[in-house]
């Protein structure tokens, strides 16, 4: 191959690479971003939740709530102390891990104690185990129902009022088919706070 032909091949390769970089790293992301901003602006911008004009969280990320007047989210293994959006991830502890077994036992005891539940009460798995991301914003309806009496008592509300609000913030399975219904903890807790204003 002559040097001239080789330079022509290199030129074509470089131009093709530059064209693909411009299209795939510039044009395509801008088009997708633009479509998302028009079709799904809330989701495209992080599903941010506002209260009194101030962003207080995202409907897609769990936050730590520990006060008795709030529903508590799933345990989190994200980051050093949990609920760290920058450190999303699970603990990677397997079902035979003694550390996981000990954590679950501790969480079971704490959950029963804080919700004043008898020892024979079945506790849903999401109340004592972290999700894969460590930031799941939803809890199961069973988990929320077991916490409802504590929240109602702490807020001096009827349990029926709390359960009614819980049902309002329950979302169904994805596309009506996959998964279980779940309760968005942040949105439910904000709705409970709004009752006080």
N, C-alpha and C positions, 0 to 999 in steps of 0.2 A: 504494500500500500504506500502510495506516495505521500509525502509530508503535506501536500496541498489537500489531498482527500482526507487525511487524518484531521487536519485543522477544521475542515468542513464538518466532519462528524462530531468533533468536540463542540463546535459552534452550535450545531443543531441540538445536541444534548443539553448544553447550558441553557439555550433558549427554551427548550421544552421544560426543563426543571424550573426555570423562572416563571414560566406561564402557569405551571401546576401550583407553584408556591402562591402566586397571586390569586389564583382561582380557589384553591383549597384552604389557604390560610387567611384569605382576605375576603373575597367576594362571597363564598359559600357561608362562612360564619355570619357575615353581615345580613345576608338574605334570611337565614334562619332566625337571627335575632330580631329582624324587622317583622317577620311573620309572627313570631311569638309575642312581640310587643302589641301587635294589632289584635291577634286572636286570643291570647291568654295573658293579658298584662299583669294580673295579680300573681299568677304562678311564675311567670318569667322573671319577676322581680323578687322572688323569694317567699311568696305568700306571707308577707309581713302583716302582723297584727298590731293595730293601733288602739290606743286608749287615750281619750282626751287629746287627740292630735299628736301623741308621742308613740313611737314604735316601742312595743314592749316585748316583742318576740316574733317568732315565725310559727305558722300553723303546721310546719313540716318538721320542727325540731323540738324535742323534749327539753323542759327546764326543770330544775329542782324546786319542788314545793315541799316544805316540811311542816308548816304550821297545821294544826289540827283542823282549821277551818277550810283547808284546801284539799281537793283530791290529789293524791300523790301519783306521780308517774311510775313507769317501770324503773327498776334499778338500772343504772348506767355504768358501763365500763369504758366510756369514751373519755380519754384523757386521764390525768393523775387522780382527780377526785370525782370524775364523772360529769356528764352533761356538757362536755367541751366540744363545741361545734368544729373546732379546728383539729380535734383529735378523735374523730369518729372511728369507731371500731369496737369489736367485741373483745372479750377476754381471751379467747382461743382456748379456754379450759374445756376439756372433753368430759363426757358423762362419767368416766371412771376416775376423774381427778378428785383427790381428797380435798383439795382446796375449794373446788366448786361445791362439793357435798357440804363442807363446813359453812360456806357462804350461804347456801340455801337454807340450812338449818337455822342459822342466825337470823336470816331475813324472815323465815317462817315465824319464829318466836317473836320478833319485833312487830311483824304485821298483825299477829293475833293480839299482842299486848296493846298496840295503839288503837286497834279497832274493837277491842273488848270482845273478842271472839272465843268461844269455847274450843278446847283442844281437838274435838272431833270434826270441826268445821273444815270442809274441803277448801283449800286455797288454790285459786287458778295459778298456773305456771307463770303467767306474765307479772304476777305480783312479787315473785321472788327470783326471777331470772332476767338478765339483761337481753335486749335484742341484739341482732348481729351488728347493727350500726352503733348501738348504745344510745341512740337518739330518737327512738320511736316515740312520736308524739301521742300515740293512742294507747289506751288500756282496754281490756275486754269489758263487756257489759257486766260480767260476773264480778270482776275486780272492782268496778265502780259501784256496783250494788252493795258489796261488802263494806265499802268505805262510806256509803251514804249516811248511815246512822251517826257516825262520828262527825261528819261535816254538818249535818242538820243540828246536832247537839251543840257544836261549837258556835254555830251561827244563830242559834235559837230560832230555827225554822222547822217546819214540819218535814218529816221524812218524805212524805208524798210530794211536797213542793220540790225538794231536792231531786227525787227520782224523776219527776216530770221534766225538770231542767236537764237532767242527765239524758233522758230519751231524746230531747230536742237536739242535743249535741252528739248524738250517736250517728255515725255514718254506716251505710250498708257495705256489703262486699264490693270489691272492685268490679265494675261493669255488671253488678248484680249477681255475679257468679263465683268469683274467687275470693277466698279469705273469709274471715268472720267479721261481723259488725264490730266497730270499735268506737270509743269515746275519746274525743280530742280534749286532753286534760287542760291545756292552756285556755282554749276558748270557753270551756265549761267553768273554769275558775274565774275568768274575767266576767262571765255572765253572773256568777254568784256575787262577785264584788259589786256589780252594777245594781244588784238588788238593794245594796246598802246606801246608794246615793239618792 
